[in-house]
């Protein structure tokens, strides 16, 4: 099995520039997430591309969504801090919701 490095090897990371954001970390294409459908009670694994994460100002507006591959239902589930960390680290596309001022 080939190992995938998630962090650059020592001495290969470019020096951080002032004001530069975090260095992107490559994510293996084989990242899969376990999920369940509340409608059909199916359990399955989804690729990062099958999930969407929305981060809002409150816990009510922070959630992830996917379409159940077994019954086709749209599923929306709340996302706490740990779920956000796992999904963003696994390459799931993220939408940040902003409130109007």
C-alpha positions as CSV (number, residue, x, y, z in Angstrom):
1,X,0.0,0.0,0.0
2,X,1.4,3.4,-0.9
3,X,1.6,5.9,1.9
4,X,0.3,9.5,1.2
5,X,2.0,12.3,3.2
6,X,-0.4,14.8,4.5
7,X,2.3,17.2,5.5
8,X,5.5,18.2,3.6
9,X,8.7,16.5,4.7
10,X,11.0,18.4,7.0
11,X,12.9,21.1,5.2
12,X,10.7,21.1,2.1
13,X,8.1,23.5,3.2
14,X,8.5,27.0,1.8
15,X,9.1,29.8,4.3
16,X,5.8,31.4,5.3
17,X,5.2,34.9,3.9
18,X,3.7,37.6,6.1
19,X,0.0,37.7,5.5
20,X,-0.1,34.5,3.6
21,X,-2.9,32.1,4.5
22,X,-2.4,28.5,5.6
23,X,-0.6,26.2,3.3
24,X,-3.0,23.8,1.5
25,X,-2.6,20.2,2.4
26,X,-3.1,17.6,-0.4
27,X,-6.0,15.3,0.3
28,X,-6.0,11.7,-1.0
29,X,-8.7,11.1,-3.6
30,X,-9.8,7.9,-1.7
31,X,-11.1,9.8,1.4
32,X,-14.5,8.3,2.2
33,X,-17.1,9.3,4.8
34,X,-19.6,7.0,6.5
35,X,-23.1,8.3,6.4
36,X,-26.7,7.2,7.1
37,X,-30.0,8.2,5.6
38,X,-32.8,9.0,8.1
39,X,-35.5,8.2,5.5
40,X,-34.5,4.7,4.3
41,X,-32.1,4.0,7.2
42,X,-29.4,3.0,4.6
43,X,-25.8,3.1,5.6
44,X,-23.1,3.8,3.1
45,X,-19.8,5.5,2.4
46,X,-19.6,8.8,0.4
47,X,-16.7,10.4,-1.4
48,X,-15.8,14.0,-0.4
49,X,-17.3,15.3,-3.7
50,X,-20.8,13.9,-2.7
51,X,-20.9,16.1,0.5
52,X,-21.4,19.8,1.0
53,X,-20.7,21.7,4.2
54,X,-22.3,25.1,5.1
55,X,-20.8,27.0,8.0
56,X,-23.1,29.7,9.5
57,X,-22.9,32.0,12.4
58,X,-24.8,29.6,14.7
59,X,-25.1,25.9,15.2
60,X,-28.6,26.0,13.5
61,X,-27.0,27.4,10.4
62,X,-24.0,25.0,10.3
63,X,-24.8,21.7,8.5
64,X,-23.7,19.3,5.9
65,X,-25.8,17.8,3.1
66,X,-25.8,14.9,0.7
67,X,-28.1,12.9,-1.5
68,X,-28.8,9.3,-0.3
69,X,-27.5,7.0,-3.0
70,X,-30.1,4.3,-2.1
71,X,-33.4,6.3,-2.0
72,X,-32.4,9.7,-3.5
73,X,-33.5,11.7,-0.5
74,X,-31.8,15.0,0.2
75,X,-30.3,14.8,3.7
76,X,-29.3,17.7,5.9
77,X,-27.6,17.1,9.2
78,X,-26.1,19.4,11.8
79,X,-22.3,19.8,11.9
80,X,-20.5,20.4,15.2
81,X,-16.9,21.4,15.5
82,X,-15.5,17.9,15.1
83,X,-17.6,17.2,12.0
84,X,-16.5,20.5,10.5
85,X,-12.8,19.6,11.2
86,X,-13.2,16.1,9.6
87,X,-15.1,17.3,6.5
88,X,-12.8,20.3,5.7
89,X,-9.7,18.1,6.3
90,X,-11.1,15.5,4.0
91,X,-11.6,17.9,1.1
92,X,-15.4,18.5,1.3
93,X,-16.4,21.7,-0.4
94,X,-17.4,24.4,2.1
95,X,-19.7,27.4,1.9
96,X,-19.4,30.1,4.5
97,X,-22.7,31.8,5.2
98,X,-22.5,35.4,6.2
99,X,-25.2,37.5,7.9
100,X,-26.3,40.8,6.4
101,X,-25.3,43.9,8.3
